[in-house]
């Protein structure tokens, strides 16, 4: 059997690869090695029959001298985001000094048999960007096309977690460190439950535990995020002076939009053409929810609300246009519905919808729209015990932002209850926290392989970035 093929196969095995893994290597701008290619899996892992799909894989090889054997597997948010889209930024991350960084586009995302839904949003029809994202007619039209190249029942988190463990084994890694944000934390938790012995540590940022029934809590969480901003203003005399009675002004904005949607002139993506769009309450509230996600735009919210109260919706609408168009291009919404429609929506009750959306500015529109789409979407099997909380002994760092409008600290605390070897930190920030302090804490966890005796004292010195205060019009000089 000493043929060339046999020798090459033996060499491949020594590298920790399998016949299903095909990577090529190049050198990036930092002089580091990047291995990229694909790993082939059965679409139906249970039957091992029918279609095989290719998962897009990128390995950013550690560039430091002290290279560790345990890589960091980066898990994307969404559901529907592509992990490999973060390769450019992660190639320059401090983590790469010692750890390989592995990115795998989860099945149904990125270049891994993606399940993109054809949405009506386009630059020639800007109004379409202000329509609800989840519409039954739109998703129904995409079903036949997606079903030609995918069994939509096979694109769930547990199945993808098993894919990921196969990639780990094929790359020759023993234990790995999981790092994810938002939905990536759900993937990490499911992976730990199914492959606990493969995980050295987990860092979860903006935690979405099993109890987070997507999209049931979007309205409650968004209200939490907005109330945090209001409280921040109301508890500070200078901010109260800059944004007087903002909570009442916000209520007035909603009442006006309920009575009559606003007609708003905005600048088209070409940078020159002005287009008039209609901004109703639903579009306004969804845009506000997304605006609060990240600190740069979170800090703009009070000033934007003051402008809207004064009748100027243009800055708000232009921001909504940018964020809505990015969202439509970024997420594989077919994969999102396969995940949420299987794992979350079947666990949502009518009583929960009424209870958890009551008194929120977003209301029940989003959850009911998404549930209507789920009703026509093929549903997989998450397993009888999917809803049970994850309980493993993996050293786990959980990070929550005080102003998170999606996965507030409540959910990090819920996950930590059943993770006996965990550390939950609530720090100033929104959806996904960062900065030098957080990096120093993550570095300690990766170095020690533990969350015990971690120095978190720097958290006490963390502060929210300042709110952007609107400029006051210049006073006219009096003529003498």
For each residue, the residues with C-beta under 8 A, 3 or more apart:
1: 6
2: 6 7
3: 6 7
4: 7 8
5: 8 9
6: 1 2 3 9 10
7: 2 3 4 10 11
8: 4 5 11 12
9: 5 6 12 13 19
10: 6 7 13 14
11: 7 8 14 15
12: 8 9 15 17 18 19
13: 9 10 16 17 18
14: 10 11
15: 11 12 172
16: 13 170 171 172 173
17: 12 13 21 23 170 171 172
18: 12 13 21 169 170
19: 9 12
20: 39 40 41 166 170
21: 17 18 37 38 39 40 57 167 170 171
22: 37 38 39 40
23: 17 35 36 37 57 59
24: 35 36 37
25: 33 34 35
26: 33 34 36
27: 31 32 33 34
28: 31 32 33 34 60 91
29: 91
30: 63 91 92
31: 27 28 63
32: 27 28 60 61 62 63 91 96
33: 25 26 27 28 61
34: 25 26 27 28 58 59 60 61 87 91
35: 23 24 25 57 58 59 61
36: 23 24 26 56 57 58 59
37: 21 22 23 24 57
38: 21 22 54 55 56 57 111
39: 20 21 22 54 55 57 104 163 166 167 170
40: 20 21 22 52 53 54 55
41: 20 45 52 53 55 107 163 166
42: 45 47 48 49 50 51 52 53
43: 50 51 52 53 107 113 150 151 154
44: 47 48 49 50 51 151 154
45: 41 42 48 154 159 162 163
46:
47: 42 44 50
48: 42 44 45
49: 42 44
50: 42 43 44 47 151
51: 42 43 44 149 150 151
52: 40 41 42 43
53: 40 41 42 43 107 112 113 150
54: 38 39 40 111 112 113
55: 38 39 40 41 104 105 106 107 112 163 167
56: 36 38 82 84 104 105 110 111 112
57: 21 23 35 36 37 38 39 84 102 103 104 105 167
58: 34 35 36 83 84 87 102 103 104
59: 23 34 35 36 71 100 101 102 103 171
60: 28 32 34 87 90 91 96 100 101 102 103
61: 32 33 34 35 100
62: 32 67 68 96 97 98 99 100 101
63: 30 31 32 96 97
64: 67 96 97 98
65:
66: 97 98
67: 62 64 98 99 100
68: 62 98 99
69: 173 174
70: 99 173 174 175 176 177 200 449
71: 59 99 100 101 102 171 173 176 177
72: 95 99 100 101 102 176 177 178 179 446
73: 102 103 104 164 168 176 177 178 179
74: 83 86 90 101 102 103 179 180 184
75: 83 178 179 180 181 184 185 187 188
76: 81 82 83 85 86 105 106 109 180 183 184
77: 81 180 181 182 183 184 206
78: 81 109 182 183 331 332 335 336
79: 157 183 186 214 331 335 336 339 340
80: 108 109 330 331 332 333 335 336
81: 76 77 78 85 109 183 184 330 331
82: 56 76 85 105 106 109 110 111 112 114 332
83: 58 74 75 76 86 103 104 105 106 109 110
84: 56 57 58 87 103 104 105 110 111
85: 76 81 82 110 330
86: 74 76 83 89 90 103
87: 34 58 60 84 90 91 103
88: 91 92
89: 86 92 93
90: 60 74 86 87 93 95 96 101 103
91: 28 29 30 32 34 60 87 88 96 101
92: 30 88 89 96
93: 89 90 96 101
94: 97 439 443
95: 72 90 98 99 101 179 442 446
96: 32 60 62 63 64 90 91 92 93 99 100 101
97: 62 63 64 66 94
98: 62 64 66 67 68 95 446
99: 62 67 68 70 71 72 95 96 177 446
100: 59 60 61 62 67 71 72 96 173
101: 59 60 62 71 72 74 90 91 93 95 96
102: 57 58 59 60 71 72 73 74 167 168 171 173 176
103: 57 58 59 60 73 74 83 84 86 87 90
104: 39 55 56 57 58 73 83 84 112 163 164 167
105: 55 56 57 76 82 83 84 109 110 111 112 114
106: 55 76 82 83 109 110 112 160 163 164 187 335
107: 41 43 53 55 112 113 154 155 159 160 163 335
108: 80 112 113 114 115 150 155 160 332 334 335 338
109: 76 78 80 81 82 83 105 106 112 114 115 332 335
110: 56 82 83 84 85 105 106 114 332
111: 38 54 56 82 84 105 114
112: 53 54 55 56 82 104 105 106 107 108 109
113: 43 53 54 107 108 149 150
114: 82 105 108 109 110 111 332 335
115: 108 109 146 150 152 155 332 333 334 335 338
116: 332 333 334
117: 138 139 142 146 332 333 334
118: 138 141 142 145
119: 128 133 138 328 333
120: 125 128 131 138
121: 125 128 129 131 324 325 328
122: 125 128
123: 126 268 269 270
124:
125: 120 121 122 128
126: 123 129 130 266 268 275 277 321
127: 130 131 277 278
128: 119 120 121 122 125 131
129: 121 126 320 321 324 325 328
130: 126 127 277 278 279 280 283 317 320 321 324
131: 120 121 127 128 135 283
132: 135 282 286 365 369
133: 119 286 324 327 328 333 369
134: 139 366 369 370 372 373
135: 131 132 138 139 369 373
136: 139 140 372 373 375 376
137: 140 141
138: 117 118 119 120 135 141 142
139: 117 134 135 136 142 143 333 334 337 373 376 377
140: 136 137 143 376
141: 118 137 138 144
142: 117 118 138 139 145 146 334
143: 139 140 146 147 152 376 377
144: 141 147 148
145: 118 142 148
146: 115 117 142 143 149 150 152 334
147: 143 144 150 151 152 378
148: 144 145
149: 51 113 146
150: 43 51 53 108 113 115 146 147 154 155 334
151: 43 44 50 51 147 154 378
152: 115 143 146 147 155 334 337 338 377 378 380
153: 156 338 342 378 379 380 381
154: 43 44 45 107 150 151 159 338 380
155: 107 108 115 150 152 159 160 334 335 338 339 380
156: 153 159 160 338 339 342 343 380 381 382
157: 79 160 161 186 187 190 339 343 382
158: 161 162 190 194 382 383 386
159: 45 107 154 155 156 162 163 380
160: 106 107 108 155 156 157 163 164 187
161: 157 158 164 165 187 190 191 194 195
162: 45 158 159 165 166 194 195
163: 39 41 45 55 104 106 107 159 160 166 167
164: 73 104 106 160 161 167 168 187 191
165: 161 162 168 169 191 194 195 198
166: 20 39 41 162 163 169 170
167: 21 39 55 57 102 104 163 164 170 171
168: 73 102 164 165 171 173 176 198
169: 18 165 166 172 173
170: 16 17 18 20 21 39 166 167
171: 16 17 21 59 71 102 167 168
172: 15 16 17 169
173: 16 69 70 71 100 102 168 169 176
174: 69 70 198
175: 70 197 198 199 200
176: 70 71 72 73 102 168 173 198 199 200
177: 70 71 72 73 99 199 200 201 202 203 446
178: 72 73 75 188 191 192 199 201 202 203 204
179: 72 73 74 75 95 184 188 202 203 205 442
180: 74 75 76 77 183 184 185 187 188 203 204 205
181: 75 77 184 185 204 205 206 431 432
182: 77 78 185 205 206 208 406 407 431 432
183: 76 77 78 79 81 180 186 187 208 214 339
184: 74 75 76 77 81 179 180 181 187 188 204
185: 75 180 181 182 188 189 204 205 206 207 208 209 407 415
186: 79 157 183 189 190 208 209 210 212
187: 75 106 157 160 161 164 180 183 184 190 191
188: 75 178 179 180 184 185 191 192 202 204
189: 185 186 192 193 204 209 210 390 415
190: 157 158 161 186 187 193 194 390
191: 161 164 165 178 187 188 194 195 198 199
192: 178 188 189 195 196 199 202 390 392 394 396
193: 189 190 196 390 392
194: 158 161 162 165 190 191
195: 161 162 165 191 192 198 199
196: 192 193 199 392 393 394
197: 175
198: 165 168 174 175 176 191 195
199: 175 176 177 178 191 192 195 196 202 392 394
200: 70 175 176 177 394 395 449
201: 177 178 394 395 396 397 445 446 449 450 451
202: 177 178 179 188 192 199 394 395 396 397
203: 177 178 179 180 396 397 399 442 445 446
204: 178 180 181 184 185 188 189 207 396 397 398 399 412 415
205: 179 180 181 182 185 399 432 433
206: 77 181 182 185 399 400 401 404 406 407 431 432 433
207: 185 204 212 398 399 400 407 411 412 415
208: 182 183 185 186 212 214 407 411
209: 185 186 189 212 389 390 411 414 415
210: 186 189 386 387 388 389 390
211: 389 411 414 415
212: 186 207 208 209 217 344 407 411
213: 216 217 344 345 347 348 352
214: 79 183 208 217 218 340 344 345
215: 218 340 344 366 367 370
216: 213 344 348 352 353 356 367
217: 212 213 214 220 221 356 411
218: 214 215 221 222 289 362 366 367 406
219: 222 223 356 357 360 361 362 363 364 366 367
220: 217 223 224 356 357 360
221: 217 218 224 225 404 405 406 407 408
222: 218 219 225 226 285 288 289 292 360 361 362 405 406
223: 219 220 226 227 359 360 361 362
224: 220 221 227 228 404 405 408 410
225: 221 222 228 229 289 292 298 403 404 405 406 408 430
226: 222 223 229 230 250 288 292 301 361 405
227: 223 224 230 231
228: 224 225 231 232 402 403
229: 225 226 232 233 292 298 301 302 403 467
230: 226 227 233 234 246 247 250
231: 227 228 234 235
232: 228 229 235 236 239 403 464 467
233: 229 230 236 239 240 242 243 246 302 467
234: 230 231 239 240 247
235: 231 232
236: 232 233 239 240
237: 240 241
238: 241 242
239: 232 233 234 236 242 243 302 467
240: 233 234 236 237 243 244
241: 237 238 244
242: 233 238 239 302 467 469 470
243: 233 239 240 246 302 303 305 306 467 469
244: 240 241
245: 248 249
246: 230 233 243 249 250 302 305 306
247: 230 234 250 251
248: 245 251 252
249: 245 246 252 253 305 306 309
250: 226 230 246 247 253 254 305 309 361
251: 247 248 254 255
252: 248 249 255 256 309
253: 249 250 256 257 284 305 308 309
254: 250 251 257 258 281 284 285 361
255: 251 252 258 259
256: 252 253 259 260 262
257: 253 254 260 261 262 279 280 281 284
258: 254 255 281
259: 255 256
260: 256 257
261: 257 278 279 280 281
262: 256 257 278 279 280 284 313
263: 276 277 278 279
264: 276 277 278 279 313 314 317
265: 274 275 276 314
266: 126 274 275 276 277 314 317 318 321
267: 271 272 273 274 275 318
268: 123 126 271 272 273 274 275
269: 123 321 325
270: 123 273
271: 267 268
272: 267 268
273: 267 268 270
274: 265 266 267 268
275: 126 265 266 267 268
276: 263 264 265 266
277: 126 127 130 263 264 266 317 321
278: 127 130 261 262 263 264
279: 130 257 261 262 263 264 283 284 313 316 317 320
280: 130 257 261 262 283 284
281: 254 257 258 261 284 285
282: 132 285 286 365
283: 130 131 279 280 286 287 320
284: 253 254 257 262 279 280 281 287 288 308 313 316 320
285: 222 254 281 282 288 289 361 362 363
286: 132 133 282 283 289 290 320 362 366
287: 283 284 290 291 316 317 319 320 323 324
288: 222 226 284 285 291 292 301 316 361
289: 218 222 225 285 286 292 293 362 405
290: 286 287 293 320 323 324 327
291: 287 288 297 298 300 301 304 319 320 323
292: 222 225 226 229 288 289 297 298 301 403 405 430 431
293: 289 290 297 298 405 406 430 431 432
294: 297 298 430 431 432
295: 298 299 429 430 464 465
296: 299 300 465
297: 291 292 293 294 300 301 319
298: 225 229 291 292 293 294 295 301 403 430
299: 295 296 464 465 466 467 468
300: 291 296 297 303 304 319 468
301: 226 229 288 291 292 297 298 304 305
302: 229 233 239 242 243 246 305 306 467 468
303: 243 300 306 307 467 468 469 470
304: 291 300 301 307 308 315 316 319
305: 243 246 249 250 253 301 302 308 309
306: 243 246 249 302 303 309 310 470
307: 303 304 310 312 313 314 315 316 470
308: 253 284 304 305 311 312 313 316
309: 249 250 252 253 305 306
310: 306 307
311: 308
312: 307 308 315
313: 262 264 279 284 307 308 316 317
314: 264 265 266 307 317 318
315: 304 307 312 318 319
316: 279 284 287 288 304 307 308 313 319 320
317: 130 264 266 277 279 287 313 314 320 321
318: 266 267 314 315 321 322
319: 287 291 297 300 304 315 316 322 323
320: 129 130 279 283 284 286 287 290 291 316 317 323 324
321: 126 129 130 266 269 277 317 318 324 325
322: 318 319 325 326
323: 287 290 291 319 320 326 327
324: 121 129 130 133 287 290 320 321 327 328
325: 121 129 269 321 322 328 329
326: 322 323 329 330
327: 133 290 323 324 330 331
328: 119 121 129 133 324 325 331
329: 325 326
330: 80 81 85 326 327
331: 78 79 80 81 327 328 336
332: 78 80 82 108 109 110 114 115 116 117 335 336
333: 80 115 116 117 119 133 139 336 337
334: 108 115 116 117 139 142 146 150 152 155 337 338
335: 78 79 80 106 107 108 109 114 115 155 332 338 339
336: 78 79 80 331 332 333 339 340
337: 139 152 333 334 340 341 370 373 374 377
338: 108 115 152 153 154 155 156 334 335 341 342 377 378 380
339: 79 155 156 157 183 335 336 342 343 344
340: 79 214 215 336 337 343 344 345 370 374
341: 337 338 344 345 346 373 374 377 378 379
342: 153 156 338 339 346 379 380 381 382
343: 156 157 339 340 346 347 382 386
344: 212 213 214 215 216 339 340 341 347 348
345: 213 214 340 341 348 370 371 374
346: 341 342 343 379
347: 213 343 344 387
348: 213 216 344 345 352 353 367 371
349: 352 353
350: 353 354
351: 354 355
352: 213 216 348 349 355 356
353: 216 348 349 350 356 357 364 367 368
354: 350 351 357 358 364
355: 351 352 358
356: 216 217 219 220 352 353
357: 219 220 353 354 360 362 363 364 367
358: 354 355
359: 223
360: 219 220 222 223 357 363
361: 219 222 223 226 250 254 285 288
362: 218 219 222 223 285 286 289 357 365 366
363: 219 285 357 360
364: 219 353 354 357 367 368
365: 132 282 362 368 369
366: 134 215 218 219 286 362 369 370
367: 215 216 218 219 348 353 357 364 370 371
368: 353 364 365 371 372
369: 132 133 134 135 365 366 372 373
370: 134 215 337 340 345 366 367 373 374
371: 345 348 367 368 374 375
372: 134 136 368 369 375 376
373: 134 135 136 139 337 341 369 370 376 377
374: 337 340 341 345 370 371 377 379
375: 136 371 372
376: 136 139 140 143 372 373
377: 139 143 152 337 338 341 373 374
378: 147 151 152 153 338 341
379: 153 341 342 346 374
380: 152 153 154 155 156 159 338 342
381: 153 156 342
382: 156 157 158 342 343 386
383: 158 386
384:
385: 388
386: 158 210 343 382 383
387: 210 347
388: 210 385
389: 209 210 211 414 415 417 418
390: 189 190 192 193 209 210 415 418 419
391: 418 419 420
392: 192 193 196 199 419
393: 196 420 421
394: 192 196 199 200 201 202 419 421
395: 200 201 202 421 422 445 449 450 451 452
396: 192 201 202 203 204 416 419 421 422 423 451
397: 201 202 203 204 422 423 425 441 442 445 451 454
398: 204 207 412 415 416 419 422 423 424 425
399: 203 204 205 206 207 412 424 425 427 433 438
400: 206 207 404 407 408 409 411 412 413 424 425 426 427 433
401: 206 404 408 409 426 427 428 429 430 431 432 433
402: 228 409 426 427 428 429 464
403: 225 228 229 232 292 298 428 429 430 464
404: 206 221 224 225 400 401 407 408 409 429 430 431
405: 221 222 224 225 226 289 292 293 408 430 431
406: 182 206 218 221 222 225 293 431
407: 182 185 206 207 208 212 221 400 404 411 412 431
408: 221 224 225 400 401 404 405 411
409: 400 401 402 404 412 413 426
410: 224 413 414
411: 207 208 209 211 212 217 400 407 408 414 415
412: 204 207 398 399 400 407 409 415 416 424 426
413: 400 409 410 416 417 424
414: 209 211 389 410 411 417
415: 185 189 204 207 209 211 389 390 398 411 412 418 419 422 424
416: 396 398 412 413 419 422 424
417: 389 413 414
418: 389 390 391 415
419: 390 391 392 394 396 398 415 416 422
420: 391 393
421: 393 394 395 396 451
422: 395 396 397 398 415 416 419 451
423: 396 397 398 451 454 456
424: 398 399 400 412 413 415 416
425: 397 398 399 400 441 456 459
426: 400 401 402 409 412
427: 399 400 401 402 433 437 438 459 462
428: 401 402 403 433 462 463 464
429: 295 401 402 403 404 432 433 434 462 464
430: 225 292 293 294 295 298 401 403 404 405 433
431: 181 182 206 292 293 294 401 404 405 406 407
432: 181 182 205 206 293 294 401 429
433: 205 206 399 400 401 427 428 429 430 438
434: 429 438 439
435: 438 439 462
436: 439 440 458
437: 427 440 441 458 459 461 462
438: 399 427 433 434 435 441 442
439: 94 434 435 436 442 443
440: 436 437 443 444 455 458
441: 397 425 437 438 444 445 454 455 456 458 459
442: 95 179 203 397 438 439 445 446
443: 94 439 440 446 447
444: 440 441 447 448 454 455
445: 201 203 395 397 441 442 448 449 450 451 454
446: 72 95 98 99 177 201 203 442 443 449
447: 443 444
448: 444 445 452 453 454
449: 70 200 201 395 445 446
450: 201 395 445 453 454
451: 201 395 396 397 421 422 423 445 454
452: 395 448
453: 448 450
454: 397 423 441 444 445 448 450 451
455: 440 441 444 458
456: 423 425 441 459
457: 460
458: 436 437 440 441 455 461 462
459: 425 427 437 441 456 462
460: 457
461: 437 458
462: 427 428 429 435 437 458 459
463: 428
464: 232 295 299 402 403 428 429
465: 295 296 299
466: 299 469
467: 229 232 233 239 242 243 299 302 303
468: 299 300 302 303
469: 242 243 303 466
470: 242 303 306 307
471:
472:
473:
474:
475:
476:
477:
478:
479:
480:
